[in-house]
Amino acid sequence: MEKSNDGLRVILFPLPIQGCINPMIQLAKILHSRGFSITVIHTRFNAPKASSHPLFTFLEIPDGLSETEKRTEDKTFLFTLLNRRCEAPFHDCLAKLLVSSDSETQRISCFIHDSGWTFTPSVTKSLKLPRLVLSTYTVSFFLNHFALPKLRREASQDSEQDDLVQEFPPLREKDLVRLLKEKREYLEPYLNMMLEATKSSSGIIFMSCEELNQDSLPKAREDFKVPIYAIEPSFSNFPASSSSLFTQDETCIPWLDKQEDKSVIYVSFGSLATMTRPELIEIACGLRNSGQPFLLVVRVGLVKGTEWNEVIPGELKATLNEKGKIVKWAPQQEVLKHRAVGGFLTHNGWNSVVESVCEGVPMICLPFIWDQFLNARLICDLWRVGLHLEHRIERNEIESSIRSLFFGNEGEAIRERMRLLQEKVERSVKENGSASRSLESLIDHISSF
Ligand code: UDX
């Protein structure tokens, strides 16, 4: 029988980007379904929509970011600024909450923050509140990315090698070169603080399961020496759509209803990736030439300095519209779940990867930044449920990868492996599955504080 957690409140603190808000809100939904009350503290920047979650309490703190700072491309700089500016308001907010909760019947049992908030240990220590960390990356990326400053110092800059990076398998040398090219000036001090905050926490939570992290989970347990929970790879029970910062174009679904089973290639690059105008045109031409129906998400800001999809010439757009649909933001989980979708051309953000695996949709991988390079290798080299574009954003490559995925023998083998992986992941959340057991331990852990 489930234990009652009535009377216990958990405080959550997401990092304000879409790929981090979604898993935190999913975690909130899971904990709420197990009887905990939920308070979400969030920045004014990219505030989650409180009205979509009437059962949670939302508290906003000022972040002091200017409009220019919000748009910076150096995400480590952005996160460093946020950590500096939010510490004092966060401390005040949490202290007030703790005082007011004493006078009520409800006890605050713990605080869970995104791994990107690094100032938190001193605050929770002074307030004597147990603290857990949520990583929105896959376990192997989280585990190994602390070695990136060292790898940057040692890297040979122009390697196009296929060799595996010893410290970071199954990442390849050529991925590492791309990853290290990203502008991340404040990386080393930021990662050092993150490591400290993680090691001094009462545990780490991953939105994943053992089946997707076989080698890395035991290593993470050994390295971090705190309890590790991989609790929920299947987002179907707790959809992310309600935490969207963008307006979803709901016309995608009736359009998909008109398409044949498993005929559509869905194309989306998440909330952060950017590309050049020629790259978007190459992708559009590859889609057109493949002859498959497609649903293409062109997020505002995907091509820097543009309003929306005006970079696609009118004539090409007209041909594209005959076979496909272009939207600013899609209800992604619903799209991936739809019977008409047969493939996903993706940037490989971890949420997108998990959502695709859960719906059994094979992928074409085009990673742009950060953990996406590693995720793409997991998909193509380890699980073998996708094709890798090897960073070639060329119309012919895109066309032929779509054809191989939908019609070739390789595509068939990939679909079969994806079906088996999906089944494994589904089993993990059933009674006695790995994620289900891990969730039970997490609930016990939180209840014991
Ligand atoms: C960021 C990083 O880029 C990613 O590498 C990291 O793993 C998490 O943080 P993001 O780029 O937004 O995330 O990608 P992803 O992790 O895939 O998250 C995007 C979320 O937005 C997903 O939950 C997806 O369902 C949702 N989405 C995306 C939509 O709802 N509609 C869209 O059109 C596109």
Residues whose N, C-alpha, C, O or C-beta is under 5 A from the ligand:
A	BS01	UDX	Q18 G19 C20 N22 T136 A240 S268 F269 G270 S271 L272 A273 V297 W329 A330 P331 Q332 Q333 N348 G349 W350 N351 S352 I369 D371 Q372
